[in-house]
Amino acid sequence: MTIKDKIAHNNIAILLTVVIIYILSLYYIYTVEELHL
């Protein structure tokens, strides 16, 4: 595994983590707003 491959793999992992956090936060906000209504 070259350094470029490691960087590419890390970028994919970071992107996936960001996407998961984004979806979870959206879901959390949606659920909280539903509970307030």
mmCIF entry with sequence, helices, sheets and N, C-alpha, C, O atoms, coordinates in Angstrom:
data_MODEL
# 
_entry.id   MODEL 
# 
_entity.id                         1 
_entity.type                       polymer 
_entity.pdbx_number_of_molecules   1 
# 
_entity_poly.entity_id                      1 
_entity_poly.type                           'polypeptide(L)' 
_entity_poly.nstd_linkage                   no 
_entity_poly.nstd_monomer                   no 
_entity_poly.pdbx_seq_one_letter_code       MTIKDKIAHNNIAILLTVVIIYILSLYYIYTVEELHL 
_entity_poly.pdbx_seq_one_letter_code_can   MTIKDKIAHNNIAILLTVVIIYILSLYYIYTVEELHL 
_entity_poly.pdbx_strand_id                 A 
# 
loop_
_entity_poly_seq.entity_id 
_entity_poly_seq.num 
_entity_poly_seq.mon_id 
_entity_poly_seq.hetero 
1 1  MET n 
1 2  THR n 
1 3  ILE n 
1 4  LYS n 
1 5  ASP n 
1 6  LYS n 
1 7  ILE n 
1 8  ALA n 
1 9  HIS n 
1 10 ASN n 
1 11 ASN n 
1 12 ILE n 
1 13 ALA n 
1 14 ILE n 
1 15 LEU n 
1 16 LEU n 
1 17 THR n 
1 18 VAL n 
1 19 VAL n 
1 20 ILE n 
1 21 ILE n 
1 22 TYR n 
1 23 ILE n 
1 24 LEU n 
1 25 SER n 
1 26 LEU n 
1 27 TYR n 
1 28 TYR n 
1 29 ILE n 
1 30 TYR n 
1 31 THR n 
1 32 VAL n 
1 33 GLU n 
1 34 GLU n 
1 35 LEU n 
1 36 HIS n 
1 37 LEU n 
# 
_struct_asym.id          A 
_struct_asym.entity_id   1 
# 
_struct_conf.conf_type_id            HELX_P 
_struct_conf.id                      HELX_P1 
_struct_conf.pdbx_PDB_helix_id       AA1 
_struct_conf.beg_label_comp_id       ILE 
_struct_conf.beg_label_asym_id       A 
_struct_conf.beg_label_seq_id        3 
_struct_conf.pdbx_beg_PDB_ins_code   ? 
_struct_conf.end_label_comp_id       HIS 
_struct_conf.end_label_asym_id       A 
_struct_conf.end_label_seq_id        36 
_struct_conf.pdbx_end_PDB_ins_code   ? 
_struct_conf.beg_auth_comp_id        ILE 
_struct_conf.beg_auth_asym_id        A 
_struct_conf.beg_auth_seq_id         3 
_struct_conf.end_auth_comp_id        HIS 
_struct_conf.end_auth_asym_id        A 
_struct_conf.end_auth_seq_id         36 
_struct_conf.pdbx_PDB_helix_class    1 
_struct_conf.details                 ? 
_struct_conf.pdbx_PDB_helix_length   34 
# 
_struct_conf_type.id          HELX_P 
_struct_conf_type.criteria    ? 
_struct_conf_type.reference   ? 
# 
loop_
_atom_site.group_PDB 
_atom_site.id 
_atom_site.type_symbol 
_atom_site.label_atom_id 
_atom_site.label_alt_id 
_atom_site.label_comp_id 
_atom_site.label_asym_id 
_atom_site.label_entity_id 
_atom_site.label_seq_id 
_atom_site.pdbx_PDB_ins_code 
_atom_site.Cartn_x 
_atom_site.Cartn_y 
_atom_site.Cartn_z 
_atom_site.occupancy 
_atom_site.B_iso_or_equiv 
_atom_site.pdbx_formal_charge 
_atom_site.auth_seq_id 
_atom_site.auth_comp_id 
_atom_site.auth_asym_id 
_atom_site.auth_atom_id 
_atom_site.pdbx_PDB_model_num 
ATOM 1   N N  . MET A 1 1  ? 0.858   -1.204 0.000  1.00 0.00 ? 1  MET A N  1 
ATOM 2   C CA . MET A 1 1  ? 0.000   0.000  0.000  1.00 0.00 ? 1  MET A CA 1 
ATOM 3   C C  . MET A 1 1  ? 0.893   1.254  0.000  1.00 0.00 ? 1  MET A C  1 
ATOM 4   O O  . MET A 1 1  ? 1.697   1.458  0.910  1.00 0.00 ? 1  MET A O  1 
ATOM 5   N N  . THR A 1 2  ? 0.737   2.067  -1.015 1.00 0.00 ? 2  THR A N  1 
ATOM 6   C CA . THR A 1 2  ? 1.542   3.288  -1.099 1.00 0.00 ? 2  THR A CA 1 
ATOM 7   C C  . THR A 1 2  ? 0.932   4.386  -0.239 1.00 0.00 ? 2  THR A C  1 
ATOM 8   O O  . THR A 1 2  ? -0.182  4.251  0.267  1.00 0.00 ? 2  THR A O  1 
ATOM 9   N N  . ILE A 1 3  ? 1.678   5.470  -0.085 1.00 0.00 ? 3  ILE A N  1 
ATOM 10  C CA . ILE A 1 3  ? 1.191   6.605  0.713  1.00 0.00 ? 3  ILE A CA 1 
ATOM 11  C C  . ILE A 1 3  ? -0.069  7.184  0.068  1.00 0.00 ? 3  ILE A C  1 
ATOM 12  O O  . ILE A 1 3  ? -1.010  7.562  0.765  1.00 0.00 ? 3  ILE A O  1 
ATOM 13  N N  . LYS A 1 4  ? -0.083  7.252  -1.281 1.00 0.00 ? 4  LYS A N  1 
ATOM 14  C CA . LYS A 1 4  ? -1.266  7.783  -1.976 1.00 0.00 ? 4  LYS A CA 1 
ATOM 15  C C  . LYS A 1 4  ? -2.502  6.947  -1.670 1.00 0.00 ? 4  LYS A C  1 
ATOM 16  O O  . LYS A 1 4  ? -3.582  7.490  -1.441 1.00 0.00 ? 4  LYS A O  1 
ATOM 17  N N  . ASP A 1 5  ? -2.343  5.623  -1.666 1.00 0.00 ? 5  ASP A N  1 
ATOM 18  C CA . ASP A 1 5  ? -3.465  4.739  -1.348 1.00 0.00 ? 5  ASP A CA 1 
ATOM 19  C C  . ASP A 1 5  ? -3.957  4.971  0.075  1.00 0.00 ? 5  ASP A C  1 
ATOM 20  O O  . ASP A 1 5  ? -5.161  4.986  0.327  1.00 0.00 ? 5  ASP A O  1 
ATOM 21  N N  . LYS A 1 6  ? -3.022  5.151  1.002  1.00 0.00 ? 6  LYS A N  1 
ATOM 22  C CA . LYS A 1 6  ? -3.397  5.402  2.397  1.00 0.00 ? 6  LYS A CA 1 
ATOM 23  C C  . LYS A 1 6  ? -4.182  6.704  2.519  1.00 0.00 ? 6  LYS A C  1 
ATOM 24  O O  . LYS A 1 6  ? -5.187  6.761  3.228  1.00 0.00 ? 6  LYS A O  1 
ATOM 25  N N  . ILE A 1 7  ? -3.723  7.752  1.828  1.00 0.00 ? 7  ILE A N  1 
ATOM 26  C CA . ILE A 1 7  ? -4.410  9.048  1.877  1.00 0.00 ? 7  ILE A CA 1 
ATOM 27  C C  . ILE A 1 7  ? -5.810  8.916  1.283  1.00 0.00 ? 7  ILE A C  1 
ATOM 28  O O  . ILE A 1 7  ? -6.777  9.429  1.845  1.00 0.00 ? 7  ILE A O  1 
ATOM 29  N N  . ALA A 1 8  ? -5.918  8.228  0.146  1.00 0.00 ? 8  ALA A N  1 
ATOM 30  C CA . ALA A 1 8  ? -7.222  8.037  -0.494 1.00 0.00 ? 8  ALA A CA 1 
ATOM 31  C C  . ALA A 1 8  ? -8.157  7.268  0.436  1.00 0.00 ? 8  ALA A C  1 
ATOM 32  O O  . ALA A 1 8  ? -9.327  7.625  0.576  1.00 0.00 ? 8  ALA A O  1 
ATOM 33  N N  . HIS A 1 9  ? -7.645  6.218  1.067  1.00 0.00 ? 9  HIS A N  1 
ATOM 34  C CA . HIS A 1 9  ? -8.452  5.412  1.985  1.00 0.00 ? 9  HIS A CA 1 
ATOM 35  C C  . HIS A 1 9  ? -8.904  6.254  3.173  1.00 0.00 ? 9  HIS A C  1 
ATOM 36  O O  . HIS A 1 9  ? -10.058 6.164  3.592  1.00 0.00 ? 9  HIS A O  1 
ATOM 37  N N  . ASN A 1 10 ? -8.006  7.069  3.718  1.00 0.00 ? 10 ASN A N  1 
ATOM 38  C CA . ASN A 1 10 ? -8.351  7.943  4.842  1.00 0.00 ? 10 ASN A CA 1 
ATOM 39  C C  . ASN A 1 10 ? -9.421  8.947  4.444  1.00 0.00 ? 10 ASN A C  1 
ATOM 40  O O  . ASN A 1 10 ? -10.341 9.214  5.217  1.00 0.00 ? 10 ASN A O  1 
ATOM 41  N N  . ASN A 1 11 ? -9.308  9.513  3.228  1.00 0.00 ? 11 ASN A N  1 
ATOM 42  C CA . ASN A 1 11 ? -10.302 10.478 2.762  1.00 0.00 ? 11 ASN A CA 1 
ATOM 43  C C  . ASN A 1 11 ? -11.678 9.840  2.678  1.00 0.00 ? 11 ASN A C  1 
ATOM 44  O O  . ASN A 1 11 ? -12.673 10.461 3.051  1.00 0.00 ? 11 ASN A O  1 
ATOM 45  N N  . ILE A 1 12 ? -11.746 8.591  2.185  1.00 0.00 ? 12 ILE A N  1 
ATOM 46  C CA . ILE A 1 12 ? -13.030 7.888  2.088  1.00 0.00 ? 12 ILE A CA 1 
ATOM 47  C C  . ILE A 1 12 ? -13.598 7.656  3.488  1.00 0.00 ? 12 ILE A C  1 
ATOM 48  O O  . ILE A 1 12 ? -14.791 7.856  3.717  1.00 0.00 ? 12 ILE A O  1 
ATOM 49  N N  . ALA A 1 13 ? -12.750 7.239  4.416  1.00 0.00 ? 13 ALA A N  1 
ATOM 50  C CA . ALA A 1 13 ? -13.192 6.994  5.790  1.00 0.00 ? 13 ALA A CA 1 
ATOM 51  C C  . ALA A 1 13 ? -13.700 8.282  6.430  1.00 0.00 ? 13 ALA A C  1 
ATOM 52  O O  . ALA A 1 13 ? -14.726 8.278  7.111  1.00 0.00 ? 13 ALA A O  1 
ATOM 53  N N  . ILE A 1 14 ? -12.982 9.385  6.211  1.00 0.00 ? 14 ILE A N  1 
ATOM 54  C CA . ILE A 1 14 ? -13.390 10.683 6.764  1.00 0.00 ? 14 ILE A CA 1 
ATOM 55  C C  . ILE A 1 14 ? -14.722 11.116 6.153  1.00 0.00 ? 14 ILE A C  1 
ATOM 56  O O  . ILE A 1 14 ? -15.615 11.573 6.866  1.00 0.00 ? 14 ILE A O  1 
ATOM 57  N N  . LEU A 1 15 ? -14.855 10.971 4.829  1.00 0.00 ? 15 LEU A N  1 
ATOM 58  C CA . LEU A 1 15 ? -16.102 11.338 4.150  1.00 0.00 ? 15 LEU A CA 1 
ATOM 59  C C  . LEU A 1 15 ? -17.268 10.527 4.696  1.00 0.00 ? 15 LEU A C  1 
ATOM 60  O O  . LEU A 1 15 ? -18.330 11.082 4.977  1.00 0.00 ? 15 LEU A O  1 
ATOM 61  N N  . LEU A 1 16 ? -17.080 9.219  4.849  1.00 0.00 ? 16 LEU A N  1 
ATOM 62  C CA . LEU A 1 16 ? -18.140 8.364  5.382  1.00 0.00 ? 16 LEU A CA 1 
ATOM 63  C C  . LEU A 1 16 ? -18.524 8.798  6.788  1.00 0.00 ? 16 LEU A C  1 
ATOM 64  O O  . LEU A 1 16 ? -19.709 8.861  7.114  1.00 0.00 ? 16 LEU A O  1 
ATOM 65  N N  . THR A 1 17 ? -17.539 9.097  7.621  1.00 0.00 ? 17 THR A N  1 
ATOM 66  C CA . THR A 1 17 ? -17.807 9.534  8.994  1.00 0.00 ? 17 THR A CA 1 
ATOM 67  C C  . THR A 1 17 ? -18.606 10.829 9.005  1.00 0.00 ? 17 THR A C  1 
ATOM 68  O O  . THR A 1 17 ? -19.567 10.970 9.761  1.00 0.00 ? 17 THR A O  1 
ATOM 69  N N  . VAL A 1 18 ? -18.199 11.783 8.152  1.00 0.00 ? 18 VAL A N  1 
ATOM 70  C CA . VAL A 1 18 ? -18.897 13.070 8.073  1.00 0.00 ? 18 VAL A CA 1 
ATOM 71  C C  . VAL A 1 18 ? -20.338 12.861 7.624  1.00 0.00 ? 18 VAL A C  1 
ATOM 72  O O  . VAL A 1 18 ? -21.258 13.458 8.183  1.00 0.00 ? 18 VAL A O  1 
ATOM 73  N N  . VAL A 1 19 ? -20.535 12.018 6.618  1.00 0.00 ? 19 VAL A N  1 
ATOM 74  C CA . VAL A 1 19 ? -21.886 11.745 6.108  1.00 0.00 ? 19 VAL A CA 1 
ATOM 75  C C  . VAL A 1 19 ? -22.750 11.109 7.190  1.00 0.00 ? 19 VAL A C  1 
ATOM 76  O O  . VAL A 1 19 ? -23.909 11.488 7.361  1.00 0.00 ? 19 VAL A O  1 
ATOM 77  N N  . ILE A 1 20 ? -22.195 10.144 7.922  1.00 0.00 ? 20 ILE A N  1 
ATOM 78  C CA . ILE A 1 20 ? -22.949 9.473  8.990  1.00 0.00 ? 20 ILE A CA 1 
ATOM 79  C C  . ILE A 1 20 ? -23.328 10.473 10.081 1.00 0.00 ? 20 ILE A C  1 
ATOM 80  O O  . ILE A 1 20 ? -24.469 10.474 10.544 1.00 0.00 ? 20 ILE A O  1 
ATOM 81  N N  . ILE A 1 21 ? -22.390 11.320 10.496 1.00 0.00 ? 21 ILE A N  1 
ATOM 82  C CA . ILE A 1 21 ? -22.671 12.333 11.524 1.00 0.00 ? 21 ILE A CA 1 
ATOM 83  C C  . ILE A 1 21 ? -23.750 13.297 11.030 1.00 0.00 ? 21 ILE A C  1 
ATOM 84  O O  . ILE A 1 21 ? -24.651 13.669 11.782 1.00 0.00 ? 21 ILE A O  1 
ATOM 85  N N  . TYR A 1 22 ? -23.650 13.702 9.750  1.00 0.00 ? 22 TYR A N  1 
ATOM 86  C CA . TYR A 1 22 ? -24.623 14.626 9.159  1.00 0.00 ? 22 TYR A CA 1 
ATOM 87  C C  . TYR A 1 22 ? -26.020 14.017 9.174  1.00 0.00 ? 22 TYR A C  1 
ATOM 88  O O  . TYR A 1 22 ? -26.983 14.681 9.558  1.00 0.00 ? 22 TYR A O  1 
ATOM 89  N N  . ILE A 1 23 ? -26.136 12.746 8.755  1.00 0.00 ? 23 ILE A N  1 
ATOM 90  C CA . ILE A 1 23 ? -27.435 12.068 8.733  1.00 0.00 ? 23 ILE A CA 1 
ATOM 91  C C  . ILE A 1 23 ? -27.982 11.926 10.156 1.00 0.00 ? 23 ILE A C  1 
ATOM 92  O O  . ILE A 1 23 ? -29.167 12.160 10.392 1.00 0.00 ? 23 ILE A O  1 
ATOM 93  N N  . LEU A 1 24 ? -27.116 11.541 11.105 1.00 0.00 ? 24 LEU A N  1 
ATOM 94  C CA . LEU A 1 24 ? -27.556 11.376 12.489 1.00 0.00 ? 24 LEU A CA 1 
ATOM 95  C C  . LEU A 1 24 ? -28.046 12.693 13.078 1.00 0.00 ? 24 LEU A C  1 
ATOM 96  O O  . LEU A 1 24 ? -29.057 12.721 13.779 1.00 0.00 ? 24 LEU A O  1 
ATOM 97  N N  . SER A 1 25 ? -27.332 13.791 12.795 1.00 0.00 ? 25 SER A N  1 
ATOM 98  C CA . SER A 1 25 ? -27.738 15.091 13.329 1.00 0.00 ? 25 SER A CA 1 
ATOM 99  C C  . SER A 1 25 ? -29.058 15.535 12.704 1.00 0.00 ? 25 SER A C  1 
ATOM 100 O O  . SER A 1 25 ? -29.916 16.081 13.398 1.00 0.00 ? 25 SER A O  1 
ATOM 101 N N  . LEU A 1 26 ? -29.228 15.308 11.402 1.00 0.00 ? 26 LEU A N  1 
ATOM 102 C CA . LEU A 1 26 ? -30.496 15.640 10.743 1.00 0.00 ? 26 LEU A CA 1 
ATOM 103 C C  . LEU A 1 26 ? -31.633 14.836 11.367 1.00 0.00 ? 26 LEU A C  1 
ATOM 104 O O  . LEU A 1 26 ? -32.695 15.382 11.666 1.00 0.00 ? 26 LEU A O  1 
ATOM 105 N N  . TYR A 1 27 ? -31.405 13.533 11.564 1.00 0.00 ? 27 TYR A N  1 
ATOM 106 C CA . TYR A 1 27 ? -32.410 12.655 12.162 1.00 0.00 ? 27 TYR A CA 1 
ATOM 107 C C  . TYR A 1 27 ? -32.750 13.121 13.576 1.00 0.00 ? 27 TYR A C  1 
ATOM 108 O O  . TYR A 1 27 ? -33.919 13.142 13.962 1.00 0.00 ? 27 TYR A O  1 
ATOM 109 N N  . TYR A 1 28 ? -31.729 13.493 14.347 1.00 0.00 ? 28 TYR A N  1 
ATOM 110 C CA . TYR A 1 28 ? -31.918 13.962 15.721 1.00 0.00 ? 28 TYR A CA 1 
ATOM 111 C C  . TYR A 1 28 ? -32.747 15.244 15.742 1.00 0.00 ? 28 TYR A C  1 
ATOM 112 O O  . TYR A 1 28 ? -33.700 15.357 16.512 1.00 0.00 ? 28 TYR A O  1 
ATOM 113 N N  . ILE A 1 29 ? -32.382 16.217 14.891 1.00 0.00 ? 29 ILE A N  1 
ATOM 114 C CA . ILE A 1 29 ? -33.110 17.484 14.817 1.00 0.00 ? 29 ILE A CA 1 
ATOM 115 C C  . ILE A 1 29 ? -34.567 17.223 14.432 1.00 0.00 ? 29 ILE A C  1 
ATOM 116 O O  . ILE A 1 29 ? -35.480 17.794 15.028 1.00 0.00 ? 29 ILE A O  1 
ATOM 117 N N  . TYR A 1 30 ? -34.783 16.363 13.441 1.00 0.00 ? 30 TYR A N  1 
ATOM 118 C CA . TYR A 1 30 ? -36.134 16.036 12.981 1.00 0.00 ? 30 TYR A CA 1 
ATOM 119 C C  . TYR A 1 30 ? -36.948 15.422 14.113 1.00 0.00 ? 30 TYR A C  1 
ATOM 120 O O  . TYR A 1 30 ? -38.101 15.798 14.326 1.00 0.00 ? 30 TYR A O  1 
ATOM 121 N N  . THR A 1 31 ? -36.351 14.472 14.843 1.00 0.00 ? 31 THR A N  1 
ATOM 122 C CA . THR A 1 31 ? -37.052 13.797 15.937 1.00 0.00 ? 31 THR A CA 1 
ATOM 123 C C  . THR A 1 31 ? -37.397 14.782 17.053 1.00 0.00 ? 31 THR A C  1 
ATOM 124 O O  . THR A 1 31 ? -38.506 14.750 17.586 1.00 0.00 ? 31 THR A O  1 
ATOM 125 N N  . VAL A 1 32 ? -36.455 15.655 17.408 1.00 0.00 ? 32 VAL A N  1 
ATOM 126 C CA . VAL A 1 32 ? -36.689 16.638 18.474 1.00 0.00 ? 32 VAL A CA 1 
ATOM 127 C C  . VAL A 1 32 ? -37.817 17.586 18.076 1.00 0.00 ? 32 VAL A C  1 
ATOM 128 O O  . VAL A 1 32 ? -38.678 17.908 18.895 1.00 0.00 ? 32 VAL A O  1 
ATOM 129 N N  . GLU A 1 33 ? -37.814 18.033 16.820 1.00 0.00 ? 33 GLU A N  1 
ATOM 130 C CA . GLU A 1 33 ? -38.873 18.933 16.362 1.00 0.00 ? 33 GLU A CA 1 
ATOM 131 C C  . GLU A 1 33 ? -40.227 18.228 16.380 1.00 0.00 ? 33 GLU A C  1 
ATOM 132 O O  . GLU A 1 33 ? -41.240 18.841 16.717 1.00 0.00 ? 33 GLU A O  1 
ATOM 133 N N  . GLU A 1 34 ? -40.250 16.955 16.024 1.00 0.00 ? 34 GLU A N  1 
ATOM 134 C CA . GLU A 1 34 ? -41.491 16.178 16.069 1.00 0.00 ? 34 GLU A CA 1 
ATOM 135 C C  . GLU A 1 34 ? -42.002 16.079 17.507 1.00 0.00 ? 34 GLU A C  1 
ATOM 136 O O  . GLU A 1 34 ? -43.206 16.181 17.743 1.00 0.00 ? 34 GLU A O  1 
ATOM 137 N N  . LEU A 1 35 ? -41.102 15.881 18.462 1.00 0.00 ? 35 LEU A N  1 
ATOM 138 C CA . LEU A 1 35 ? -41.500 15.756 19.859 1.00 0.00 ? 35 LEU A CA 1 
ATOM 139 C C  . LEU A 1 35 ? -42.058 17.078 20.389 1.00 0.00 ? 35 LEU A C  1 
ATOM 140 O O  . LEU A 1 35 ? -42.983 17.077 21.203 1.00 0.00 ? 35 LEU A O  1 
ATOM 141 N N  . HIS A 1 36 ? -41.500 18.209 19.931 1.00 0.00 ? 36 HIS A N  1 
ATOM 142 C CA . HIS A 1 36 ? -41.990 19.511 20.393 1.00 0.00 ? 36 HIS A CA 1 
ATOM 143 C C  . HIS A 1 36 ? -43.381 19.808 19.849 1.00 0.00 ? 36 HIS A C  1 
ATOM 144 O O  . HIS A 1 36 ? -44.155 20.534 20.474 1.00 0.00 ? 36 HIS A O  1 
ATOM 145 N N  . LEU A 1 37 ? -43.702 19.240 18.671 1.00 0.00 ? 37 LEU A N  1 
ATOM 146 C CA . LEU A 1 37 ? -45.046 19.434 18.106 1.00 0.00 ? 37 LEU A CA 1 
ATOM 147 C C  . LEU A 1 37 ? -45.991 18.436 18.744 1.00 0.00 ? 37 LEU A C  1 
ATOM 148 O O  . LEU A 1 37 ? -47.178 18.415 18.420 1.00 0.00 ? 37 LEU A O  1 
# 
